[in-house]
Amino acid sequence: FGVGLAMALILNNTYLRGLPFFRVMLIIPWAASNVAIMMSLVWQFFFREQGTINQILRIFNIEGPAYLTNNVWAFAVVVLVNLWYTYPFFMVVILGGLQSIPPDLYEAAEVDGASWWQQLMNITLPLLRPAVLPAIVLSTLTTYKVDAVVWGITQGGPVKGAGIPGFTEFVMVHAYKQIFQTQAFGRMGAFAVVLFIALFIATLYSLRITRLTEGAYE
């Protein structure tokens, strides 16, 4: 959300030249998510011990770590890749919300002497709330679908030991391993039902807290 907000604020600036070009370039990661496995292999190549990142670091006489075999680094790489995939969604949603805010509000705020930060906190973010909250709820739920990305990069590793989940073995990666490696179909069927109920309850709770559907019943 933070990266998407920053990008949307930049792209909403009418004084920036080449806006159509930058908008297309920044939305490419979202379009590339349809080929997640292929892109994950590209990211894996970047962060291998002899990969692109470490080769660039060696030019400056810096010895990079083995990212994908270190617990903290592997988790950081997965988070970075997931961020790269998801920020365009927030950027598009927020950019649409920004363009729907009347410019008169900002002009009145400037006349009253409000700073850019005050305008952001008291005008922009409150008026973006109806557009942003559904996006946050949807993004939270779809984060459970990072199995293809994680599998392509770390396969759930680094592995701690036999029968012990790896450091990046998230919910769906664990389910995938249980089904296709241990053939635990019954256990994973029950697991899927429990996961569905948990996500359903979380969604209802989010809708209640954010009051997203309040207008539909008025």
N, C-alpha and C positions, 0 to 999 in steps of 0.2 A: 504493500500500500504506500509506504514512504517513497520508494523509488518511482512508482507510478504517478504519485502526486507531484514529485519534483519534475518529472518529464512532462506531465500535462501542463504545469505552470509555465515551463519554458516554451512549449509548443503553442500555448495560448497567447504568446506575445506576438502581436501583429507586426512589430518592428523587426522580427527575425526573418532574414532572407532564406529562401529555399524551403519554406515550411512543408510543401507537399513531399519533397524528397526526404526530409527528416522523418516525417510521419510514416512514410512507407518503410524506411530503414528500421525504425524503432519497433514496428509491428511484426517484422520478420520472425523474431523468436516465437511469437504466438503461432504464426503460420507453420513454422517448423515443428511444432509440437505434434503434428500429425505423423511425423516420421521420427518419433521419439527414440526408437531403438538405434537408428542410424546416427542421429545426432548425439546420443549417449556414447556411442563408440568413438565419435570424434572428440568428445570431452575426455573420455578415458585416455585417448592418445595424447591429449594435451598434458594430462597430469600423471602419466607414467613416470617411473624413476628415470628413464632415458627419453622422456617425452619432450614436447615442444617447450613447455615452461622451463624445465631444468636446463635445456639446451640454451635458451636465451639467457638464463642466469649465469651459465658458465662463461658466456662472453664477458661478463663483468666479474669473473673469478669468484662467483658465489656458488656454493654447492647446495642445491636444493634437496629437500627431504624426499623420502619415498611416500608420496601423498596417500596413495591408495592402500598402503599397508600399515599406516598409522591411524589409530582410532580417531583422534581429534581432527586430523587433516582430512581423512576420508569423509567424516561427517560434514566438515566445512565445505568440501567439494560438492557433496550432494545438495547442501543448502544453497550454494552459489548457483548450481545448475537449475535448481527448482525456481530460484529467484529470476534467473534469466528467462525461463519459460513463462512465468506468470505475471511479471510486471506489465507487459503490454495490455493485458486484460484490464487491469486497474487504470492504466494510462488512457485507454479509449473511453472507459466509463466516466472517469473524472473529467476528461477533456470535453465530453458531451455536457456534463453538468456545469462546467465553467462557462461554456458558451451560452448557457441558458440563464445565467445570472445577469440581471439588468446592469449595464455600466453606470447608470445614474447613481447606484448605491456607492460605488467607488468614488465617483466624483463628489458626492456629498461628504463622504468620509475624508477625502483630501481637503475639502474646504474647512472641515472641522479640525484639521491638523492631525489626523490619524496616520500612524506610520504603516509601512508595508506589513509588518508583523501583526499589528492590531487589525488591519483589514483582513488578513488571512484568518486570524483566530475568531473574529467577531462577525465577519461577513461570509468569507469563502467557505470555511469548513462547516458552519451551521447550515448553509444553503445546499451544500453537497451531501448532507446526511441522508436524504431520501434516496439518492442514487448510489451512495457508497456502501451503506449498510447491507443491502441485498448482495452486492458484489463480495463483501467480506464473508458473509454467510456461505455463499456459493463457493468461494475460493477455499474456505476452511474445509468444506465437505469434499471438494475435488482433490485436496491435498492427499487424501487417502489413496489416490490413483497414481502415486508416484512410483509404482512397482516397476514399470518398464524402464524408467529413467535410472532408478537405483540398480536394477538388475544389469542394465547395460554398462554401468560404470564400475560397481563394486561387487555385484552379485550377493549383496548382503554382508560382505566382509568389512573389515578384517575378522576372520574367524577366531574365536577364543578357544575353542576346543570341540571335541566330538559331542554332538547333541546339544551344544550351547549356541544360542542365537548370536550372529555376528553383530558388530557395533552399528551397522547400518541396515540391519534386517528389520525393516519396518513391518507394519501389520500385513500389507498385501504381499510383500516379499516372503514373509514367513508362511502365509497361506499358500503361496505358489510352491514353495519348497515342500510343504507338507503334502500337497496333492500330487505333485509330479515326481518327487524323490522318495517319499515314504509311503505313497498310496493310501494316505489316511483320509479317505473320502468321507466317511461318516463323521469323523471329528471336525473336519473342515466344513462340512455342511452345517453342523451345529454352530460352528464358529461364525459362519456367514450370517446365520439368523440372528445371533447375539449382536454382531456388528451392525446389522441393519436396524435392529431395535435401538441400539445405543445412538446411532446417527439420527434416527427418526426423532428420538426424544431430544437430542441436542438441537435439531432443527426447530422443533416446536418451541423449545425454550428460547432460542434466538429470536424467533418470530414474536414471541410474547414480550421479550425484553425490548426489542427494537420497534415493536408495534408496526411491523411492515404491512400487515393486512388490515390495519385498523380502519382505513378508509373504505374498504370493500363492504363493510357492514353498516356504514353510516347512511 
